[in-house]
Amino acid sequence: MIRIQIARLPHGEGLPLPAYATPGAAGMDVVAAEYIDLAPGERHAVATGFKVAIPEGFEIQVRPRSGLAFKHGVTVPNTPGTIDSDYRGELKVLMINHGSEVFPVRRGERIAQLVPAAVTRAGFDEVDELDATDRGHGGFGSTGR
C-alpha cells in the first residue's frame, strides 16, 4: 500500500475522499464536485474538488465506471487517463457522453475510478535492425487466424 497526500479545495468541502467500495475493488470511486449537463457528444473536464501528491515512481490511472458506460454511454475518452507524480493541480476527470440523451453530472455522484499504479521508466537503444520473430511485421488482426 502506498500513501497519497490529498488536499481538499474549497469547492470540494463536504465531499467524500476517493475510496474503495468493496474489499476486492481495484479502483477507488471518485465523485464530481460540480453540476453539469453533458450533452450527447460533449466532453468536459469534471472537477473533483481536490489535488494530490502522488509518490515518485507511481501514477494514478483514471478509469471509467462500467455502469455509466453501459447504462448511459458516458465514459473517460483517454482511458486510462494518467495523473503524473509531479502534477499538483486539481484532479479532473475528462468525461464524454457517447449516449443519445443528456447526462446529468451531479455533485457528490461517482463519476470515475482511480487506480494507483507503479511506473516503469524505460529508455530506447537505437539499432539498425531488430531481431526476427515468427509474427514479424503482422499488425492489427494478424494473430487471430
C-alpha positions in Angstrom: 0.0 0.0 0.0 1.2 3.5 -0.8 0.1 6.7 0.9 -1.1 9.6 -1.2 -1.4 13.1 0.2 -4.6 14.8 -0.7 -5.6 18.4 -0.3 -9.3 19.4 -0.4 -10.1 22.6 -2.4 -12.9 25.0 -1.3 -15.4 23.5 -3.8 -14.6 20.0 -2.5 -15.9 20.7 1.0 -18.3 18.1 2.2 -17.5 15.6 -0.5 -16.1 12.1 0.4 -12.5 11.3 -0.4 -11.8 8.7 -3.1 -12.5 5.3 -1.5 -12.8 1.6 -2.4 -16.4 0.5 -2.5 -15.6 -3.2 -1.6 -12.6 -5.0 -0.2 -11.9 -6.5 -3.6 -12.2 -3.3 -5.6 -9.2 -2.4 -7.7 -10.3 1.3 -8.2 -11.3 4.0 -5.7 -14.6 5.7 -6.6 -14.2 9.5 -7.1 -17.2 11.9 -7.1 -18.0 15.1 -9.0 -17.5 18.5 -7.3 -19.8 20.3 -9.8 -23.1 20.1 -11.6 -23.2 19.9 -15.4 -25.5 18.5 -18.0 -23.3 16.7 -20.5 -25.0 16.8 -23.9 -24.6 13.9 -26.4 -21.1 14.1 -28.0 -20.0 16.7 -25.4 -16.7 16.5 -23.4 -16.0 18.1 -20.1 -13.2 18.1 -17.5 -15.2 17.4 -14.4 -13.9 18.9 -11.1 -13.3 16.6 -8.2 -12.5 19.3 -5.6 -9.1 18.0 -4.6 -5.5 17.8 -5.6 -3.0 15.1 -4.8 0.8 14.5 -4.3 1.5 11.1 -5.7 4.8 9.5 -4.6 7.5 9.4 -7.2 7.5 6.2 -9.1 3.7 6.0 -9.1 0.8 7.4 -11.1 -2.9 7.4 -10.7 -4.9 6.0 -13.6 -8.3 7.5 -14.2 -10.8 4.9 -15.5 -14.5 5.0 -16.4 -17.2 3.5 -14.2 -18.6 0.5 -16.1 -22.2 1.3 -15.0 -22.1 4.7 -16.5 -20.6 3.4 -19.7 -23.1 0.5 -20.1 -26.2 2.3 -19.0 -25.6 5.8 -20.4 -22.7 5.7 -22.8 -20.7 8.1 -20.6 -17.0 7.3 -20.3 -13.5 8.6 -19.9 -12.2 9.1 -23.5 -8.4 8.9 -22.7 -8.7 5.6 -20.8 -6.8 5.2 -18.7 -6.0 8.8 -18.1 -2.8 9.4 -16.2 -2.1 11.7 -13.3 1.7 12.1 -13.0 3.5 12.2 -9.7 4.7 15.8 -10.4 1.3 17.3 -11.1 -0.1 19.5 -8.4 -3.3 20.9 -9.9 -6.8 19.9 -9.3 -7.6 16.3 -10.3 -10.3 16.5 -13.0 -12.0 13.6 -14.9 -12.3 14.1 -18.6 -15.7 12.7 -19.5 -17.6 12.3 -22.8 -21.2 11.4 -23.5 -21.5 8.8 -26.3 -25.1 8.3 -25.4 -28.2 9.8 -27.1 -29.6 11.6 -24.1 -28.2 14.5 -22.0 -26.4 13.0 -19.0 -26.7 14.9 -15.7 -23.4 15.0 -13.7 -24.3 15.8 -10.2 -22.1 17.0 -7.3 -21.4 14.0 -5.0 -22.1 11.3 -7.5 -19.5 8.8 -8.5 -18.0 9.6 -11.9 -14.8 7.5 -12.3 -12.3 5.2 -10.6 -8.8 6.0 -9.6 -6.2 3.2 -9.7 -2.7 3.9 -8.2 -0.1 2.1 -10.2 3.7 1.7 -10.2 5.5 3.3 -13.2 8.3 1.6 -15.0 10.6 4.0 -16.8 12.3 3.0 -20.0 14.9 4.3 -22.4 15.4 3.5 -26.1 18.5 2.0 -27.7 18.6 2.8 -31.4 19.8 -0.1 -33.6 20.0 -0.7 -37.4 17.9 -3.9 -37.3 15.6 -5.7 -34.9 15.7 -9.4 -34.1 13.3 -11.6 -36.2 10.2 -13.2 -34.7 7.5 -15.6 -36.1 5.0 -12.8 -36.1 7.3 -10.4 -37.9 5.5 -7.2 -39.1 2.0 -8.7 -38.9 -0.2 -6.0 -37.4 -3.8 -5.4 -36.5 -5.8 -8.7 -36.6 -2.9 -10.8 -37.8 -2.6 -13.1 -34.8 -6.2 -14.5 -34.6 -6.1 -16.6 -37.8 
